[in-house]
């Protein structure tokens, strides 16, 4: 029994043979999945600010994760040391949009499956998530929320209220002073139709009308 334990500890067959073709195929699949994520984030993400560096990071995370998994799977001893080294890594960058965290996890998942040489799972999973995200984005773009801000004279109160009724506006804030009134309301806009602004602007006593897209984020 002691001999078997010694052979298990000192056995050189802990290293799984890998050839260059397998490694390159794994990295190519991971890069392809990362490229799909890159394009989806580039053209379908509706965040306030697009960061090309963050998008490139997602692609790199996908490839780097696959490389780590290949290394861990090929050498048990090296994998223990790598896990210990990665455990001390700390990331301080703040992620403002929760969807950005989802894209990072997407890249890690694609890299993990590609690194485990589950190429079909990596490709089909990436394609399915991309299609799901694009579909959700299209549904969201069909009817978006906006904040409608109307500034008007106090005597125009009776003329402004009927203009908001057809929009099914939800009152968010109302400021009343001696010289002016300001109303902030949430409205739904279908397919970018903002034709309702012009009649409000022409109404007597209205000083200004502002429409701002509302996503629920205050960052």
N, C-alpha and C positions, 0 to 999 in steps of 0.2 A: 504493500500500500504506500509506503514512504517513497519507494522507487517511482511509482506512478505519479505521485504528487510532485516529486522533483522533476520528472520529465514534462509534466504539464506546465510547470513554472518556467523551465528553461527551454522549452520546445521552440525551435525557430519557425515551425509551421504556423505560428500565430499570424504571420504575414500572408495575406491573400494576394496571389499574383494578379497584377493589372497590366494590361498592355496599353500602348499609346492610343489605339483605336477606341477602346472603351472609355478612356478618360476624355478624349476629344468629343466623342459622341455625347457623353454626359454633359460636358460644358456647352456643347452646341444646343442640346435640348433646353438646358437651363437658360441660355442666352435667348433662344427663341421665345420661351415663356416670358422672360423678362422684357423682351421687345414688345410683346403683345400688351403687357401691363403698362409699359412706357407709352404706347400709342393710345391706349384707353384713357390713361390719366391726362395725356396731352390734349386730346380732342373732346373728351366727354366730361371731364371734371368741371364742376360749376363753382369751385371755390372762389373767394374774393380775389386772391392773388395767386397766380401760377408761378411756381418755382422750378426752373429747369434743373437746378442742382438737386433738389429733392427728388425729382423724377429720375434723374440719372442714378441717384442713390438706390432707388427701388430696383433698378436693373442690376446694379452691382451687387446688392444684397442677394438677389436670386442666384447669380453665378457663384458668389463667394460661399453661400450656404451649401450649394451642391458640391463645391470643392472640399468643404469641411466634412461633409457626409461621406464622400468617397474616401477621404483619408481615414476617418473613423472606422469605416467598414473594412478597410484593408489591413489595419494594424490595431490590434486590441490594446497593446501597451501604449502606443502613441495616442490612441483615443482618450485614454485616461488623463494623460498629461495635457492634451488639448482642451478637454472639458475643464480641467482645473485652471488653465490659463484664461479661458473665455469667461470664467466665473468672476474674474476681477475687473472685467471691462465695465465701465459705466458711461452711459450716454446722458449728456446734460441738455441737449437741444429740446426745447419745448415744442410740442405738436399742438397747434391751435385748433385744427379741424379734426374731429373724430374720424372722418372718412380717410384722412391721411394714415391713421393708425391701421385701418383696414387694408390699405394698399401695401403697407409694410408687411403685415401678416400674410397677405396674398403672395408677395415675393418670397417670403421665407418658406411658405408651404410649397410653392412651385420648386424652389431650390431643394427642399428636403426630398420630395418625390423623385426629382430628376437625379439627385445624388444617390438615392437608393436604387437607381436604375429601373424605376417604374415609369418608363417613358410615356406609355399610353395614358397612365393615370395623370401624369403631369400635363400632358397636352390637352387631354379631354377636360380635366379640371379647370385649367386656365381658360379654355374656350367657353366652358359653361359659365364660369364666373363673369367673364367679359360680356357674354350675351345677356346675362341677368342684370349686370350693372347698366349696360346701355339701355335695356328695356325700362328699368326704373328711372333712368335719367330722362328718357323720352316722355314717360308719364308725368314726371315732375315738370317738364318744360311746357306741357300742354296747358297747365293752369298754375300760374305762379302767384305768390303773395307779394303785395307791394304796400308800402306805407304812403298814404295820401295826406299831404300837409296843405291845409288851406288857411290862408291869412286874409281876414276880411274885417270890415268896420262893424261895430256892434249893431248898428241899425240894419245890417244885411242878414241877420240871423234867420229871419223867416224865409228868406229867399235861398239860403245855402242849404238848409236842412232837407228840402224836397229833392235837391240834386244828389244827395247821398243815399236816399232811400232805394233807388233802382240798383245801386251797386252792392246792396246788402253789406254795407260797411260796418265794421266792428270798431267802436270807439276805443282808442288807446290812450289819448290824452287830450285835454282841452284847457287852454290858457285864456283867461279873460282879464283884460285890463281896461282902463278908462278910454284908451284910444283905439284898441284893436282886439280881435279875438283870433285865436289860432287853434285849429282842430287837427289832430293826428288820428287817422283811422286806417285800419287794415282792410284792403280790398283785394279781390281776386281778379286777375287779368288773364283772359284767354287769348293765346296766340299773339301776344304783344299788342292787342287792340287797346290803344290809349285815346280813342276818339272822344271819350267823355271829358277830357281835360279842357278842350277848347270852349265848350258851353259854360264851364265853371269860370274860366278866365274872363269871359265876356260879361259875366253877371255883374250888375252894378253893385259897387261896394267891395268887391273882391280885389285885394291887392296883389295876390300871388298864389300860384298852385304849384306844388312840388310833388313828384312821384319818385319814390326810392324803393328798390327791390329789397324785400324783407325775407331773410333766411332764418331768423331766430338766433343768429350769432351776433355778439356785441364786441367781438375782437377787432 
